[in-house]
């Protein structure tokens, strides 16, 4: 497998200035760089830029993918982490999630980077990767608003010992919005593991956010509101917004994002997911069997229609259509039963083969489904 890397940055709050772009251009000589985006693919060499500094100097979210096991995401949080240190620490796996604080001020970047080997992940390519970050990027607003679901999914994504105890289970794991669903897909968290994790998760209680904002504004002194407006209209609107959101949370009765403590180990979660997988596959099998039975019943009631459809498929004269035609006749054979099925299906196959005498691919498809005799040695 040849080495492949993809690096992507997006500016969400505001476009970069000329001065900021000059710094970004020094991070890579081959990247495509605009005031809104930075991207580059590598088949040889490595990205040597300082991702945390690039976020501090202008971009807001970052993705670094390498097909030898790197799936790093970073989110710039200009007002710092919205949770108390003890709560944030409860969601940290042994490796894979960290807070990179600025040397001064409250801001920094949250990094999610599970360790893994190349054969543990599905391989992704340019066309897929160029769309990933844009779909996950709305998660940054959730982080700044104190949503704990991204941290919980990051904990699930980072390898831990089976004895590791899960963090508090946040509300709303059964109601993942599209950006968090894409995060789970990116880290290949299976639906059964997500369902097991979400079992004790309470629903998100919807609140009238507009009313809460009005109430908070009404409670603020004039000088604080003037300072907020100046910040929103100034050079760092994201930091001003984040600070205001943090202040609102501190003054609301709801406090932190709601959680429940289950005390389950990762091993118990995985066992529960395995059980859900077995049940889900059994249900899928029953559903598929019912769908096939309904299909065969429909074919048995109108064999002439099935034979006509097989002829139309064969006339398309493609490898795929030949196989579809042969498969349809094989289903008709099964639908009509052992007495009439083989006779009618094979007769139809012979008629179609005679109408297309030079189409070896079609004859091969008919032989594969047992509708005409195999070639003589």
N, C-alpha and C positions, 0 to 999 in steps of 0.2 A: 504494500500500500504506500503510495507516494504521500509525502507530507503536504498538508494544506492548512492554512490559517486564514481567518477572516477577522478583521478589526473594524468596529463601527462605533461612532459617537453621534449623538443628536443634541442639538440645542433646542430646548423646549420653551424656556421663559422669554428669551429674546435672542436675536441674531448676534453673532460675534462682531466686535469692532475690528478695524484694520489692525490695530495693535495686537489684539488677541489672535487674529489670523496669522500674523507674523510668527508668533510663538508656535502655533500649530504646524505651520509649514516647516519649522525646524525639527519637528518630531518624526517626520517621514518625508523622504524625497519623492516618493511615488504615489502617495495617497491622493484620492480625490477629495479636495477640501473646499467647502463653501461656508458662509456664515451660519448655515443651519446644520451642516453634516460633515463628517469625516469618515472615509471608508477606504479600506485597502484589502486586497487578497495577497497571500504569500504562498508560493510554491517552493521558494528557496529563501533562506534567511528568516529573520524574526522581526517582529515589531519591537522597536527599542525605545518607543516613546514612554513618557511618564504619565500613565493613565490618570492617577489621582490628581496630578498637577493640571492636566488638561481639563479635568472636571472643575477644578478650583478656578481655572482661568477662563471658563466660558461655556463648555458643553455641560449637559445635565445628566445624561445617561450613557452607558458604555457597555458594549458586548465584545468579548474576545473568545473566539471559537478556534480550536485546533483539533484535527481529527486523531490526535494521539491522546486525547482525554481532557482537554481544557474546555470548560463552559463557564466563563466568568461573566458576571453581570455586576455593574456598579451604578449607584444612584447618588447623585449630589443632593445633600440635604442642607441647605444654606443656614438654617436655624438650628441645626443639630438634631440629635435623636429626640423624638417626641415622647419617649417613655422614660420612666425612672430607671436608673442603672440596674437595680436589682431585678426588675421585670425583664429588661433587655437581656441580662445575663442568663436568665432562665431558658431563653430560646437559643442560646449559643451551643452548637454541637462542639465536639472536641476540636475539629478542624473544619474550615470551609466558609465560615461567616465571620467578618470582623468589621469594626468601625475604625476608619482612618480619619482621625481628627486633624483639623487645621492646626498649624503652629500657634495661631492666635485666633481669637473669636470663638463662636459656638459651632461654626459649620464644619462639615466634613463629608465623607463619602462612605456609604454602606456597600461592602463588597460581599458577593455570594459566589463562591468558587469551589464547588464540590470536587474532591479528588476522584479520579477514575482512570481506568485503563481504556485503551482504544476499543477493545472488544466488548466493553460494557455498554457502549452507546451505539445508537444507529448513526450512520455517517450522514452529514448534511452537506449541502453544496451552495454555491454562490446565490443561485436564484431563490432558494429557501431562506438562506441566512439574511439576505438583504431586507427581508420583510419582518424578521423576528423582533428586532428591537423596537420598531415602531408599534407593534402590537402589545409588547410588554410595557412600554414606556408609561402608560397611564398609572401603572403601579406606583410610580414615584409620588403621585398625589395622595395615594392611599397611605403610603409610608409617612408622609408629612402630616397627614391627618390622624395618625396614631393607629391605623388598622394593623392588627397583629397577624392577620392571615398570611401575608407574605413571609413573615419570619417563621411561622409554623411550617409552611411549605418548604422553605429553605432548610429547616431542621430535618424534614423528611428526606430531602434530596442529598444531604451530606452523609456519607457512610459513617455508621457508628456501631459499637458492639451491641449484640442482642440485649444485653443487660441495661443499656442506656434507658433512662426514664424520660418519657416524653414531656415536653413543656406543657404549661396550661393550654387547654384546647380552646381556641378563640371561637366566638360566635360567628356563624355564617359560613362554616366550611361546607355546608350543604347547598350554599347559594353562591358559588364562585362566579364572579363577573368575568367577562371575556379575557381581560388582561391576566388574571390569575389562572384561568384555564390554560392560557398560552404558556405561562410560566411553568405550570405542571407538565405540559406537553414537552417543553424544552428540556426539562430535567427527567422526562420519561417516568413520571410517577403514575403507575397504573391505576385504572379506575377502581380496582378492588381495594388497593391500599388506601386511596382517597376515601372510599366509602367506609372502610374500617375506621379510619382516623376521624371521620365526621360523625360517627354514631352518637357520641355524647355532646356534640356541638349544638348549642341553642341557636334558634333563629336570630337574625339581626332585627332588632326593634327599630322600625322606621320612625324617624323623628322629623318634625317640621323644621328643617335647617334654616329656612328663610326667617322663620319666627325667632329661632334661637339667635341668629345673627342680629336681628333688630333689637332684641332684648339686651344683648351684650353691648351693642353700640350705645344704647340709651343709658347704660350703666357707667360708661367711660367719661372721664373728665375731658373738657375741650382740648387741653394741651396734648393729651395722649392721642386723641383723634387727629389732631393736626399733624402730629409726628407720624402717625400711621399713613395718612394721605401723602405726606412728603416722601415717605419710604416707597409707597406703591408707585408714585410717579417719578421716583429717582432711578439711580443706577442699579439698585438691588431689590426689585419688586418681589422676587421669590422669597427672599429672606424676610421682608416685611410681612408678606402673607403668612409664611410659616410661623413667625413670632405671634401674629394675631391669632392664628388657629390654636397655638399652644396656650395662649392666655385665655381663650374661650373655653378650652377643655378644662383648665384649672378652675374656672368659675361655674362650670356646669355640674349638676348633681350626678350625672352619669359617670363622670370621671374617666378612667381608662376604658379601653375597648373591653367589653365583657368577656370573661373566660370561665371555664370550669376546670377543676383539677381531677384527673382520672387516675393518675399513678400507674398507668400501663407502661410496660417496657416495650422497646422496639420489637423484640422477639414476639411478644404477645400480639402486637399490631400485625406483624407479618403472618402469624398463624391465623389470625382472624381474617386477613385478606385472602389467604390461601383457601379458607373455607368458603368465603364469598365467591371466589373464583370458580370453585367446584360447582356451587349451586347455580351461578350465572351460566356456566357452560352447559349444565344439564337443562336449564330452562331454554337456552338457545337451541340445543339439540331438539327438544320437544317442539319448539316453534318451527324449526326447519323441517322436521318430519311432517308436521301438520300442513305446512305450505306445500311440500312436495306431494302429499296425498291429494290436496286440492287441485294441484296442477295435473296430476295423472288422471284424476276423475274428469277434469275438463277435456283432456285429450281423448279419453275413451268415448266421450259423448260426441265428438266431432273429428273422427280420424281423417276425413277428407280434407278438412281445414289444415290439420297438422302437416299432411303430405304436400298440400299446396304451398304452405309457408316454407317447408324444407326446400321445395323447388325454387322459390324466390330467393332464399338465402344462397343456394348453390349458384344461381345466375349472377350473383354479385362477384363471383370468381376471385375471392381473396382467401388467404389461408384461414383467417378468423371465421369468415362466413361458411367455409366448407366444414369446419369443425362444429359450428353451431347447427348446421343442417344435419350432420351425422348424429349429434347429441340429441336433437329433437326426434329423429327417427328411432333412436335407441329408447328414449322415454316413451314413445308411442308403443313400441314393442312391449315394454313393461306394463303400460296402462291397459293394453288389450288382453293381457294374460297369456299363459303358456300355450294355449290352443291356437288362438288367432294371431297373437302378437308377432311371433317370429315370421309367420307366412306373409302377413300384410306389410310389415316393416322391411323385410328383405326384398319383397317384390318392388316396393317403392324405391329402395336403394338401387336395385338393378336398373330400373327405368331411368332414374336420374343419371346413373353412371353411363348408360347407353347414350343419353342426350349430351353428355360431356366426355366423349371417348378419349380425348387427349389431355385431360386434366388429371395428371398423376397425383397431385396433392389431394384432390377430392377422393380418389380411390383409396389413398392412404388413410384418410380420415374415416372412410366407411369401414376399412379393415380394422382400424384401431377400436372401433365400437362394435366389432363383430357382426357387421351387417352384410358383408360379402366375404367369401373364403379368403384365407391368407394366400400370398403368392406361393407358387410351387417352387421348391428349391431346385 
